[in-house]
């Protein structure tokens, strides 16, 4: 079961990213998430960007199959966690 809400979008630099649609504990609209990302306030999940959409979407699909425990084991920041 998916434990986070995210989208795969092309950012202002032309790179494809997976970004969360929950910011500071609140659900935000897709365009708001993209705007926050483009202004450096919402980093891509896993800190990665992609040149094309297929690998970004594939990574999002793989990530959605993981549990919060999987993320913790690999030292990844759980969705909504503060840095």
C-alpha positions as CSV (number, residue, x, y, z in Angstrom):
1,X,0.0,0.0,0.0
2,X,1.3,3.4,-0.9
3,X,2.3,5.5,2.2
4,X,2.9,8.8,0.5
5,X,1.3,11.1,-2.1
6,X,3.5,12.3,-4.9
7,X,3.5,13.3,-8.5
8,X,6.0,12.9,-11.4
9,X,6.4,16.2,-13.3
10,X,8.8,18.2,-15.4
11,X,10.4,21.0,-13.5
12,X,11.4,24.5,-14.7
13,X,14.8,23.2,-15.7
14,X,13.3,20.5,-18.0
15,X,14.2,17.7,-15.6
16,X,11.6,15.1,-14.5
17,X,11.1,14.7,-10.7
18,X,9.0,12.9,-8.2
19,X,7.8,15.4,-5.6
20,X,5.4,15.0,-2.7
21,X,2.0,16.6,-2.7
22,X,2.0,17.0,1.1
23,X,3.8,20.0,2.4
24,X,4.2,20.9,6.1
25,X,1.6,18.2,6.9
26,X,-1.0,19.6,4.4
27,X,-2.2,18.2,1.1
28,X,-1.4,20.7,-1.7
29,X,-2.5,20.9,-5.3
30,X,-0.1,19.6,-8.0
31,X,0.6,23.1,-9.4
32,X,1.4,24.3,-5.9
33,X,3.8,21.4,-5.4
34,X,5.6,22.2,-8.7
35,X,5.8,25.9,-7.8
36,X,7.3,25.1,-4.4
37,X,9.8,22.7,-6.1
38,X,10.8,25.2,-8.7
39,X,11.5,27.8,-6.0
40,X,13.7,25.3,-4.1
41,X,11.3,24.7,-1.2
42,X,10.3,21.1,-2.1
43,X,13.1,18.8,-3.0
44,X,12.6,15.8,-5.2
45,X,12.0,12.5,-3.4
46,X,15.2,10.6,-3.0
47,X,17.0,13.8,-4.2
48,X,17.0,12.6,-7.8
49,X,16.1,14.2,-11.1
50,X,15.7,12.5,-14.5
51,X,16.3,13.5,-18.1
52,X,13.2,11.7,-19.3
53,X,9.8,10.8,-17.8
54,X,9.9,6.9,-18.1
55,X,12.7,6.4,-15.5
56,X,11.1,9.0,-13.1
57,X,7.8,7.2,-13.3
58,X,9.4,3.8,-12.9
59,X,11.2,5.0,-9.7
60,X,7.9,6.4,-8.4
61,X,6.2,3.1,-9.0
62,X,9.0,1.2,-7.2
63,X,8.9,3.7,-4.3
64,X,5.1,3.4,-4.0
65,X,5.6,-0.4,-3.4
66,X,7.9,0.2,-0.4
67,X,6.8,0.5,3.2
68,X,7.9,3.3,5.6
69,X,10.1,0.7,7.2
70,X,11.9,0.1,3.9
71,X,12.7,3.9,3.7
72,X,13.9,3.9,7.3
73,X,16.2,1.0,6.7
74,X,17.9,2.8,3.8
75,X,18.2,6.1,5.7
76,X,15.6,7.8,3.5
77,X,13.5,10.6,4.9
78,X,9.9,9.5,5.4
79,X,7.3,11.6,3.7
80,X,6.6,14.7,5.8
81,X,9.6,14.3,8.0
82,X,11.6,17.4,8.9
83,X,15.2,17.7,7.7
